[in-house]
Amino acid sequence: MNRTHQNTEQPEVGALSGLKVIELSQVLAGPYCGYQLALLGADVIKVELPDSPDCSRGRGPLPELNSQGLGLTYQVQGGNKRSLALDVSSPQGKAILLQLISDCDILVENYRNGFMKLNGLGFDELSKINPRLVYCSLSGYGDSGSRSNKGAYDNTIQATSGIIDQCRGQKPAVSFVDYAAGSSAAFAILAAIIQRGRTGKGCHISASMLEVALTMMAPEAATALHAPEAVKAAEAGILSYDTRDGRIMLGVFKPSQYRKLGRCLKDQGYAIALLETINNWEDVKQSTETLKGLLEQVFPDKNNSQWQSLLDEAGIPAEPVITLAESVRMSICDERQYFSRSAEDELMLPTAAFQMSHGGPKLRTPAPSLGEDTVSILSELGFEDQTIRAYMKKGVVQ
């Protein structure tokens, strides 16, 4: 991918401009963490092995991009970064990495626990050469406990966290634990940066995908811990119902919203007296089964758009159940500019889930090809062209 196609206008300075990040990670969680920092202006250098780069480079639905090492799975969290292809197992490669780390703010890694320390790259070792280093390790189970050395992926964490069981035995077909883990790690990193501003010292962050998964089910997890015998039926007001031409999901959560739904339906000729009697959470619980049956008889009378209009007018949260392909083409995605072009005539890619009045997330450069920035990064470190060529010939860098 040629960066000469990128917008040459002076970009707005991001909120994290001036922070230097070394990313030693692959697949989803670690790269997504780095991507969020890069969108906000941090200088993120992605370090990969020349002969074993991030495996996500070859994944995605577009074979041509996969063959170039620019698979869509890689690109959705690769923008705004620089790529250094470096054989860190060689003495020269490790020396280069240590030189980079000595002058960086943040290191993000998601290797199996123990790997970094075994190779002399653990927090204790690196903090000696850079006491201000914020070192973030992402792993399946954290760096302590009986499972700390066990490998994990999003799907296995969904299994062992209870997510799949909570979803009636079906695995959600998305890697949301990975992305939530990346977001959680980015949050922890920025907290550590603020702390460093007070203390002058960096710290080690141990981020656990399992704990992230449990955090996303906090009410259910607390219930399972303190009242495991409690079986929570899905409340009638937050279920989806068949309509004449599809399915609609209600967002009738509070008792007052049940009564509001009752008034809305009554105005349309569907008097459900039970809705008017719901005054507290116990009423919600006790009415669930009966109310579900009554609502299943009502909603098929109109199509999705009719119900959407009526419920919107009544101030009742509800949305038709649509496909992901329909969702990403909704006008709000354009209005909020969630998807952004990484360069002229390039793919539309996701950015961040928030906006800021200034200094906010912005996709400025496309995801780099492997080693695209190797020469410029080594030059910044003070290496002469002759030395760089020699290292390339020996396979230390690419």
SEDOKOL-692350 format. One record per residue (C-alpha): residue in one letter; x, y, z. Coordinates in steps of 0.5 Angstrom, whole numbers. Example, Ala and Ser with C-alpha at 12.3 -4.5 7.8 and 13.67 -1.06 7.14 Angstrom:
// SEDOKOL-692350
<residuo=a	u=25	v=-9	w=16>
<residuo=s	u=27	v=-2	w=14>
***
This chain:
// SEDOKOL-692350
<residuo=m	u=0	v=0	w=0>
<residuo=n	u=3	v=7	w=-2>
<residuo=r	u=3	v=12	w=3>
<residuo=t	u=4	v=17	w=-2>
<residuo=h	u=-4	v=17	w=-3>
<residuo=q	u=-5	v=20	w=4>
<residuo=n	u=-8	v=27	w=5>
<residuo=t	u=-2	v=32	w=5>
<residuo=e	u=-6	v=37	w=9>
<residuo=q	u=-3	v=38	w=16>
<residuo=p	u=-7	v=34	w=21>
<residuo=e	u=-10	v=36	w=27>
<residuo=v	u=-6	v=34	w=33>
<residuo=g	u=-9	v=28	w=37>
<residuo=a	u=-10	v=28	w=44>
<residuo=l	u=-4	v=23	w=45>
<residuo=s	u=1	v=26	w=40>
<residuo=g	u=8	v=26	w=43>
<residuo=l	u=7	v=19	w=46>
<residuo=k	u=11	v=13	w=43>
<residuo=v	u=8	v=6	w=43>
<residuo=i	u=12	v=0	w=42>
<residuo=e	u=7	v=-6	w=40>
<residuo=l	u=9	v=-13	w=40>
<residuo=s	u=2	v=-16	w=39>
<residuo=q	u=-2	v=-20	w=34>
<residuo=v	u=-9	v=-22	w=32>
<residuo=l	u=-14	v=-18	w=35>
<residuo=a	u=-14	v=-15	w=43>
<residuo=g	u=-7	v=-12	w=43>
<residuo=p	u=-7	v=-9	w=36>
<residuo=y	u=-14	v=-6	w=37>
<residuo=c	u=-11	v=-3	w=44>
<residuo=g	u=-5	v=0	w=40>
<residuo=y	u=-10	v=2	w=34>
<residuo=q	u=-14	v=6	w=39>
<residuo=l	u=-8	v=10	w=42>
<residuo=a	u=-6	v=11	w=35>
<residuo=l	u=-12	v=14	w=33>
<residuo=l	u=-11	v=19	w=38>
<residuo=g	u=-5	v=21	w=35>
<residuo=a	u=0	v=17	w=39>
<residuo=d	u=6	v=14	w=35>
<residuo=v	u=5	v=7	w=35>
<residuo=i	u=11	v=2	w=32>
<residuo=k	u=9	v=-5	w=31>
<residuo=v	u=14	v=-9	w=31>
<residuo=e	u=14	v=-16	w=28>
<residuo=l	u=18	v=-22	w=26>
<residuo=p	u=20	v=-22	w=19>
<residuo=d	u=19	v=-29	w=18>
<residuo=s	u=13	v=-29	w=22>
<residuo=p	u=9	v=-23	w=22>
<residuo=d	u=2	v=-22	w=25>
<residuo=c	u=-2	v=-28	w=23>
<residuo=s	u=-8	v=-23	w=22>
<residuo=r	u=-5	v=-20	w=16>
<residuo=g	u=-7	v=-26	w=12>
<residuo=r	u=-14	v=-26	w=14>
<residuo=g	u=-20	v=-23	w=11>
<residuo=p	u=-25	v=-24	w=6>
<residuo=l	u=-21	v=-21	w=0>
<residuo=p	u=-16	v=-26	w=-2>
<residuo=e	u=-12	v=-20	w=-6>
<residuo=l	u=-11	v=-16	w=0>
<residuo=n	u=-9	v=-23	w=4>
<residuo=s	u=-4	v=-25	w=-1>
<residuo=q	u=-1	v=-18	w=0>
<residuo=g	u=-1	v=-18	w=8>
<residuo=l	u=-6	v=-13	w=8>
<residuo=g	u=-12	v=-17	w=10>
<residuo=l	u=-18	v=-14	w=12>
<residuo=t	u=-18	v=-17	w=19>
<residuo=y	u=-11	v=-14	w=20>
<residuo=q	u=-13	v=-7	w=17>
<residuo=v	u=-19	v=-6	w=21>
<residuo=q	u=-14	v=-5	w=27>
<residuo=g	u=-7	v=-3	w=23>
<residuo=g	u=-8	v=4	w=21>
<residuo=n	u=-4	v=10	w=24>
<residuo=k	u=2	v=5	w=26>
<residuo=r	u=9	v=4	w=23>
<residuo=s	u=11	v=-2	w=22>
<residuo=l	u=18	v=-5	w=24>
<residuo=a	u=20	v=-12	w=21>
<residuo=l	u=25	v=-14	w=26>
<residuo=d	u=28	v=-21	w=28>
<residuo=v	u=29	v=-20	w=36>
<residuo=s	u=32	v=-27	w=37>
<residuo=s	u=38	v=-24	w=34>
<residuo=p	u=43	v=-20	w=38>
<residuo=q	u=43	v=-14	w=34>
<residuo=g	u=35	v=-15	w=33>
<residuo=k	u=34	v=-15	w=41>
<residuo=a	u=39	v=-9	w=41>
<residuo=i	u=35	v=-5	w=37>
<residuo=l	u=29	v=-7	w=40>
<residuo=l	u=32	v=-5	w=47>
<residuo=q	u=34	v=2	w=44>
<residuo=l	u=27	v=3	w=42>
<residuo=i	u=24	v=1	w=49>
<residuo=s	u=29	v=6	w=52>
<residuo=d	u=26	v=12	w=49>
<residuo=c	u=19	v=10	w=49>
<residuo=d	u=13	v=11	w=54>
<residuo=i	u=9	v=5	w=53>
<residuo=l	u=10	v=-2	w=51>
<residuo=v	u=4	v=-7	w=49>
<residuo=e	u=5	v=-14	w=48>
<residuo=n	u=0	v=-20	w=48>
<residuo=y	u=5	v=-26	w=48>
<residuo=r	u=4	v=-32	w=52>
<residuo=n	u=6	v=-31	w=60>
<residuo=g	u=13	v=-32	w=61>
<residuo=f	u=15	v=-31	w=54>
<residuo=m	u=18	v=-24	w=55>
<residuo=k	u=21	v=-25	w=61>
<residuo=l	u=24	v=-31	w=58>
<residuo=n	u=27	v=-27	w=53>
<residuo=g	u=30	v=-22	w=57>
<residuo=l	u=24	v=-17	w=56>
<residuo=g	u=20	v=-17	w=62>
<residuo=f	u=18	v=-11	w=66>
<residuo=d	u=23	v=-12	w=71>
<residuo=e	u=28	v=-12	w=66>
<residuo=l	u=26	v=-6	w=62>
<residuo=s	u=24	v=-2	w=67>
<residuo=k	u=31	v=-2	w=69>
<residuo=i	u=33	v=2	w=62>
<residuo=n	u=27	v=6	w=62>
<residuo=p	u=24	v=7	w=69>
<residuo=r	u=18	v=11	w=66>
<residuo=l	u=16	v=5	w=62>
<residuo=v	u=8	v=3	w=62>
<residuo=y	u=8	v=-4	w=60>
<residuo=c	u=2	v=-7	w=59>
<residuo=s	u=1	v=-15	w=58>
<residuo=l	u=-5	v=-18	w=55>
<residuo=s	u=-7	v=-25	w=56>
<residuo=g	u=-13	v=-30	w=57>
<residuo=y	u=-12	v=-31	w=64>
<residuo=g	u=-7	v=-25	w=67>
<residuo=d	u=0	v=-26	w=70>
<residuo=s	u=-2	v=-30	w=76>
<residuo=g	u=-6	v=-36	w=78>
<residuo=s	u=-6	v=-43	w=76>
<residuo=r	u=-8	v=-42	w=68>
<residuo=s	u=-3	v=-36	w=67>
<residuo=n	u=1	v=-40	w=63>
<residuo=k	u=-5	v=-43	w=59>
<residuo=g	u=-6	v=-40	w=52>
<residuo=a	u=-13	v=-37	w=50>
<residuo=y	u=-17	v=-34	w=44>
<residuo=d	u=-24	v=-30	w=44>
<residuo=n	u=-28	v=-36	w=43>
<residuo=t	u=-25	v=-40	w=49>
<residuo=i	u=-26	v=-35	w=53>
<residuo=q	u=-33	v=-34	w=51>
<residuo=a	u=-33	v=-41	w=53>
<residuo=t	u=-30	v=-41	w=60>
<residuo=s	u=-33	v=-35	w=62>
<residuo=g	u=-40	v=-37	w=62>
<residuo=i	u=-42	v=-33	w=56>
<residuo=i	u=-44	v=-38	w=51>
<residuo=d	u=-48	v=-41	w=57>
<residuo=q	u=-51	v=-35	w=58>
<residuo=c	u=-53	v=-35	w=51>
<residuo=r	u=-57	v=-41	w=51>
<residuo=g	u=-51	v=-45	w=49>
<residuo=q	u=-50	v=-41	w=42>
<residuo=k	u=-43	v=-38	w=41>
<residuo=p	u=-44	v=-30	w=39>
<residuo=a	u=-41	v=-30	w=32>
<residuo=v	u=-37	v=-24	w=34>
<residuo=s	u=-30	v=-23	w=37>
<residuo=f	u=-33	v=-18	w=42>
<residuo=v	u=-28	v=-20	w=48>
<residuo=d	u=-22	v=-19	w=44>
<residuo=y	u=-24	v=-12	w=43>
<residuo=a	u=-27	v=-10	w=50>
<residuo=a	u=-20	v=-13	w=52>
<residuo=g	u=-16	v=-8	w=48>
<residuo=s	u=-21	v=-2	w=50>
<residuo=s	u=-20	v=-4	w=57>
<residuo=a	u=-12	v=-5	w=56>
<residuo=a	u=-12	v=2	w=53>
<residuo=f	u=-16	v=5	w=59>
<residuo=a	u=-11	v=2	w=64>
<residuo=i	u=-5	v=5	w=60>
<residuo=l	u=-8	v=12	w=60>
<residuo=a	u=-9	v=11	w=67>
<residuo=a	u=-2	v=9	w=68>
<residuo=i	u=0	v=15	w=64>
<residuo=i	u=-3	v=20	w=68>
<residuo=q	u=-1	v=16	w=75>
<residuo=r	u=6	v=17	w=72>
<residuo=g	u=5	v=25	w=71>
<residuo=r	u=5	v=25	w=79>
<residuo=t	u=10	v=20	w=81>
<residuo=g	u=15	v=20	w=75>
<residuo=k	u=15	v=12	w=75>
<residuo=g	u=12	v=7	w=70>
<residuo=c	u=8	v=1	w=72>
<residuo=h	u=6	v=-6	w=69>
<residuo=i	u=-1	v=-7	w=67>
<residuo=s	u=-3	v=-15	w=67>
<residuo=a	u=-10	v=-15	w=63>
<residuo=s	u=-14	v=-21	w=63>
<residuo=m	u=-19	v=-23	w=58>
<residuo=l	u=-23	v=-27	w=62>
<residuo=e	u=-24	v=-22	w=67>
<residuo=v	u=-26	v=-17	w=61>
<residuo=a	u=-31	v=-22	w=59>
<residuo=l	u=-34	v=-23	w=67>
<residuo=t	u=-34	v=-15	w=67>
<residuo=m	u=-39	v=-15	w=61>
<residuo=m	u=-43	v=-19	w=65>
<residuo=a	u=-42	v=-16	w=72>
<residuo=p	u=-50	v=-16	w=74>
<residuo=e	u=-50	v=-24	w=72>
<residuo=a	u=-43	v=-25	w=75>
<residuo=a	u=-45	v=-22	w=81>
<residuo=t	u=-52	v=-26	w=81>
<residuo=a	u=-48	v=-33	w=80>
<residuo=l	u=-43	v=-32	w=85>
<residuo=h	u=-49	v=-30	w=91>
<residuo=a	u=-55	v=-33	w=88>
<residuo=p	u=-53	v=-39	w=83>
<residuo=e	u=-60	v=-42	w=84>
<residuo=a	u=-63	v=-36	w=82>
<residuo=v	u=-66	v=-37	w=74>
<residuo=k	u=-67	v=-30	w=71>
<residuo=a	u=-72	v=-31	w=65>
<residuo=a	u=-72	v=-26	w=60>
<residuo=e	u=-76	v=-20	w=62>
<residuo=a	u=-82	v=-19	w=57>
<residuo=g	u=-80	v=-12	w=55>
<residuo=i	u=-73	v=-13	w=53>
<residuo=l	u=-75	v=-19	w=48>
<residuo=s	u=-76	v=-19	w=41>
<residuo=y	u=-83	v=-20	w=37>
<residuo=d	u=-85	v=-22	w=30>
<residuo=t	u=-88	v=-17	w=26>
<residuo=r	u=-92	v=-17	w=20>
<residuo=d	u=-85	v=-17	w=16>
<residuo=g	u=-80	v=-18	w=21>
<residuo=r	u=-78	v=-18	w=28>
<residuo=i	u=-77	v=-12	w=33>
<residuo=m	u=-73	v=-11	w=39>
<residuo=l	u=-77	v=-8	w=45>
<residuo=g	u=-73	v=-3	w=50>
<residuo=v	u=-78	v=-3	w=55>
<residuo=f	u=-74	v=-4	w=61>
<residuo=k	u=-77	v=0	w=67>
<residuo=p	u=-83	v=-1	w=70>
<residuo=s	u=-85	v=6	w=68>
<residuo=q	u=-84	v=4	w=61>
<residuo=y	u=-88	v=-2	w=61>
<residuo=r	u=-94	v=3	w=63>
<residuo=k	u=-92	v=8	w=57>
<residuo=l	u=-92	v=2	w=53>
<residuo=g	u=-99	v=0	w=55>
<residuo=r	u=-102	v=7	w=54>
<residuo=c	u=-99	v=7	w=47>
<residuo=l	u=-102	v=0	w=45>
<residuo=k	u=-109	v=2	w=48>
<residuo=d	u=-109	v=8	w=43>
<residuo=q	u=-108	v=3	w=38>
<residuo=g	u=-114	v=-1	w=40>
<residuo=y	u=-109	v=-7	w=44>
<residuo=a	u=-112	v=-6	w=51>
<residuo=i	u=-107	v=-10	w=56>
<residuo=a	u=-109	v=-9	w=63>
<residuo=l	u=-103	v=-12	w=66>
<residuo=l	u=-98	v=-7	w=63>
<residuo=e	u=-102	v=-2	w=67>
<residuo=t	u=-101	v=-5	w=74>
<residuo=i	u=-93	v=-6	w=73>
<residuo=n	u=-90	v=-1	w=78>
<residuo=n	u=-84	v=-4	w=81>
<residuo=w	u=-79	v=-9	w=79>
<residuo=e	u=-82	v=-15	w=82>
<residuo=d	u=-88	v=-14	w=78>
<residuo=v	u=-84	v=-14	w=72>
<residuo=k	u=-81	v=-21	w=74>
<residuo=q	u=-88	v=-24	w=76>
<residuo=s	u=-91	v=-21	w=69>
<residuo=t	u=-86	v=-24	w=64>
<residuo=e	u=-89	v=-30	w=62>
<residuo=t	u=-96	v=-28	w=61>
<residuo=l	u=-94	v=-21	w=58>
<residuo=k	u=-90	v=-25	w=53>
<residuo=g	u=-95	v=-29	w=51>
<residuo=l	u=-100	v=-23	w=50>
<residuo=l	u=-95	v=-19	w=46>
<residuo=e	u=-93	v=-24	w=41>
<residuo=q	u=-101	v=-24	w=39>
<residuo=v	u=-100	v=-16	w=38>
<residuo=f	u=-94	v=-15	w=34>
<residuo=p	u=-96	v=-19	w=28>
<residuo=d	u=-101	v=-14	w=26>
<residuo=k	u=-97	v=-9	w=24>
<residuo=n	u=-90	v=-9	w=20>
<residuo=n	u=-84	v=-6	w=23>
<residuo=s	u=-84	v=1	w=20>
<residuo=q	u=-91	v=2	w=23>
<residuo=w	u=-89	v=0	w=30>
<residuo=q	u=-82	v=3	w=30>
<residuo=s	u=-86	v=10	w=28>
<residuo=l	u=-91	v=9	w=34>
<residuo=l	u=-86	v=7	w=39>
<residuo=d	u=-82	v=13	w=37>
<residuo=e	u=-87	v=17	w=38>
<residuo=a	u=-89	v=15	w=45>
<residuo=g	u=-82	v=15	w=47>
<residuo=i	u=-81	v=8	w=48>
<residuo=p	u=-74	v=5	w=46>
<residuo=a	u=-75	v=0	w=40>
<residuo=e	u=-71	v=-2	w=34>
<residuo=p	u=-72	v=-7	w=28>
<residuo=v	u=-68	v=-13	w=28>
<residuo=i	u=-63	v=-12	w=22>
<residuo=t	u=-57	v=-15	w=19>
<residuo=l	u=-50	v=-13	w=20>
<residuo=a	u=-50	v=-11	w=13>
<residuo=e	u=-56	v=-7	w=14>
<residuo=s	u=-53	v=-4	w=20>
<residuo=v	u=-46	v=-1	w=17>
<residuo=r	u=-50	v=2	w=12>
<residuo=m	u=-55	v=6	w=16>
<residuo=s	u=-54	v=14	w=15>
<residuo=i	u=-52	v=15	w=23>
<residuo=c	u=-45	v=11	w=21>
<residuo=d	u=-44	v=17	w=15>
<residuo=e	u=-47	v=22	w=20>
<residuo=r	u=-42	v=20	w=25>
<residuo=q	u=-36	v=18	w=21>
<residuo=y	u=-35	v=12	w=24>
<residuo=f	u=-32	v=9	w=18>
<residuo=s	u=-27	v=13	w=15>
<residuo=r	u=-22	v=12	w=9>
<residuo=s	u=-15	v=11	w=11>
<residuo=a	u=-13	v=14	w=4>
<residuo=e	u=-16	v=16	w=-3>
<residuo=d	u=-19	v=11	w=-6>
<residuo=e	u=-18	v=6	w=0>
<residuo=l	u=-23	v=2	w=4>
<residuo=m	u=-27	v=4	w=9>
<residuo=l	u=-25	v=2	w=16>
<residuo=p	u=-28	v=3	w=23>
<residuo=t	u=-25	v=8	w=28>
<residuo=a	u=-27	v=9	w=35>
<residuo=a	u=-33	v=9	w=38>
<residuo=f	u=-33	v=16	w=41>
<residuo=q	u=-32	v=23	w=38>
<residuo=m	u=-28	v=29	w=42>
<residuo=s	u=-29	v=37	w=40>
<residuo=h	u=-22	v=37	w=39>
<residuo=g	u=-16	v=32	w=39>
<residuo=g	u=-20	v=26	w=38>
<residuo=p	u=-19	v=20	w=34>
<residuo=k	u=-18	v=20	w=27>
<residuo=l	u=-15	v=15	w=21>
<residuo=r	u=-9	v=19	w=18>
<residuo=t	u=-5	v=13	w=15>
<residuo=p	u=-7	v=6	w=12>
<residuo=a	u=-4	v=0	w=15>
<residuo=p	u=3	v=-1	w=13>
<residuo=s	u=6	v=-7	w=10>
<residuo=l	u=11	v=-11	w=13>
<residuo=g	u=17	v=-7	w=14>
<residuo=e	u=14	v=-1	w=11>
<residuo=d	u=18	v=4	w=16>
<residuo=t	u=24	v=0	w=18>
<residuo=v	u=29	v=4	w=14>
<residuo=s	u=26	v=11	w=17>
<residuo=i	u=25	v=8	w=24>
<residuo=l	u=32	v=6	w=24>
<residuo=s	u=35	v=12	w=21>
<residuo=e	u=31	v=16	w=27>
<residuo=l	u=35	v=12	w=32>
<residuo=g	u=42	v=14	w=29>
<residuo=f	u=43	v=8	w=24>
<residuo=e	u=47	v=10	w=18>
<residuo=d	u=45	v=7	w=11>
<residuo=q	u=50	v=2	w=10>
<residuo=t	u=49	v=-1	w=17>
<residuo=i	u=42	v=-1	w=15>
<residuo=r	u=43	v=-5	w=9>
<residuo=a	u=48	v=-10	w=12>
<residuo=y	u=42	v=-11	w=17>
<residuo=m	u=37	v=-13	w=12>
<residuo=k	u=42	v=-17	w=8>
<residuo=k	u=43	v=-21	w=15>
<residuo=g	u=36	v=-22	w=16>
<residuo=v	u=36	v=-18	w=22>
<residuo=v	u=31	v=-13	w=19>
<residuo=q	u=26	v=-13	w=13>
***
